[in-house]
Amino acid sequence: MRRLLLIACVLFAPVVHATVLVPAEFREVVQGSELIAYGRVVDTRPQWADGRTRIDTVVTVEVASWLKGGSDDTITFKVPGGEMGRYRSVLIGAPVFKPGDEAVLFLKSDGSEFPIVFGLNQGVFRVRIDPDTGRRMVVPPPLMATSSAPEVVTRGAATRRPLALDEFGAQVRAAMAPLPGAPGRAAAAERRGAGR
């Protein structure tokens, strides 16, 4: 009887899906993003996706400044998860936005109508106003690698300290520059063309 019960449990057990998120280094996030913008969320709206099997949220941001790509006053992108009536879809690690939120966003295309955030929460650097100075400070996401070696996540780590918005912008521009000694894109394209 036990064996029959075990077989029934295995055959009729629900399928469980897991999200595995490998931390990306900052340079990887910058270079892997097609669009990088700082702005304020002005609208969020849920929509059905994948034949009504899940919900995505479409987010519209009023862009204050572009750090990479783009030139429009607004950008619209999607994030997995959302709520429609009595239905709610949640993906662990996906960012949640509400109107008024400020962030530096790292976006890439997934071939659909709207771009997506790079690496779920890894592509969202929230911006807060420092109560003492009134300056806008960028807060790194909780999961961000500093090297390819395994790391321990430490509360209050220096890598998670807020950085002034202009200083953060300088870090983004530095990460967009090719590494010293690395061949530039033009040289790599020239080599590929010479090999034909």
N, C-alpha and C positions, 0 to 999 in steps of 0.2 A: 504494500500500500504506500509506503514511504517513497519508493522508487517512482511509482505512478504520479504521486503528488509533485515530486521534484521535476519530472519530465513535463508535467502540465505547467509548472511555474516557469520553466525555461522557454517553453513554446509560446506561452501567452504573456510573457513579461513585456512591459512597454519598452520601446526603444528609447534609450537615453543618449542625448547628444551632449558633448562637452566642448567648452571653449578653452583652447590652449593659447596663451598669449606669450610670445617670446619677447622680452624687452629689447627695444632697438636703441642704438646709440644715437645721440643728438644729430651727428653729421648724417647718419642714415635717414633719419626722419626728415631733415632739411632737404637732402638731395633726392629723396624718394617722393617728395611732394611736388606737384605741378603748380599749386597755388598756395601762397602763404599770405594771410591777411590778418590785420588787427581790426576788430570792430565790435559792434554791440548788436545783440539779438533783438530783432524787431517783431518776429513772428515765428510761431511753431504750429505745425498742423500735422495730425496723424493721417496716414493713408494705408490702405491694405496693400500687401505685397505678396508675390508668389502665389497667385490664385487664392487669395484670402486665407493663407495659412499662417501669416504673421503680419505684424504691423511695423511700419517704418515711420519715423518722424521727419518731415521736411522742415528745415530750419532756414530762415532768411535773416541775413546779417547786414546791417548798414556798415559799410567798410569805411574806417577812418584813415587807414593807410595800407598799401600793398607792399609786401617785402619781396614777393616773387610772383611773376605772372599777373594777369588781371589788370583791369583799369576801370571797371564799372563801379558805381556807387554802392551796389549791393551784390551779394553772392548768396546763392541758394544751394544747399547741400542736404544730404540725407544721413540719418543715423538709424541703426537698427533699434527697434523697440518703440513702444508708444501705447496709448490708450484710446480706444474708441468705444464709447458707451460702456457696456459691462465687460468688454474684452480688454485684456492687457497683455502685451508682449514684452518680455524682459530678456536682455542678453547681458550677462555678467561682463563687465569691462567696457560696455558701450556708454558714451557720454550722454548726459541728460541736460537739456537746455530749457531755459524759460526766458521770456522777454525781459530785457534789461541786463542779462548776463553779458559781460565783456570777456573777450578771449583773443589770443593769437591762435589762429587755426591753420593747420597743415593739412591740405586736401589733395586728393589724387582721384583719378578717374577709375571707375570699375566697368566702363563700357555702357552704363545706363544713362538715363536722362540727367541725373544730378551727380556731382562728385561726392566722394565719401571722405571721412576723416581718416588720416593715416594711422593705422595701428590702434583703432578704437580710441581709448582715452590718451594714448601716447601722443596723439596729434592735437591735443587741446591743452593749451597753456592758459589757465584762467588768469584774469587781470583783476586785481583788487586795489582799492584806494587806501593808501597808508593813512590812518587817522591822525598821526602826528605831523606828517609833512604834506599831506594832500597829493602826493605823487602816486601815479599809477605804477603798481608793482606786478610783475609777472611771476606766477607761482607754477613751478614745474609739476608735471603729473606725477602721481605716486610711483609709477613703474617706468623707470628710465635707466638704461644701462650706461655705465661710464667706460666700459671696456668689454672685450669678448670673454673675459674670465668670469666665473661664477661670483656673484656678489650677495652679501647679506643686506636685506633692507633694514635700515636703521632709522628709528624715529629721531627727528631733529637733525638729520644728516645735512652737512653743508651744501650738498648738491640739491637739496630741496628748499634752500633759502630763497625768498623772493628777490627778484632783481628788477631794477628800474626799467621801464619800458624801452627807453632809448638805449640802455646798455644791452638789453636782450636783443634789440634789433641789430646792434653791432655784432653780437654773437652769431645771429642768423646769417648775416652777410659774410662773416669769417668762415662759417661752415659751408657756404656756397662756393667759396674759392677752392680751386684744385689743391690737393695736398702737394707740398714741396717735393719735387722729384717725380711726381706722377705726370704722365703725358697728358696734355690737354686734349679736348675733344677734337679739335681740328687736326692735331697730329695723329690721333687714333683713326680718324676718318681717312686721312691721307694714306696711312699704312694699309687700311682695308682696301682702298681703291688701287693701290700699287700691287696688291697680291692677286688681282684679277687678270 
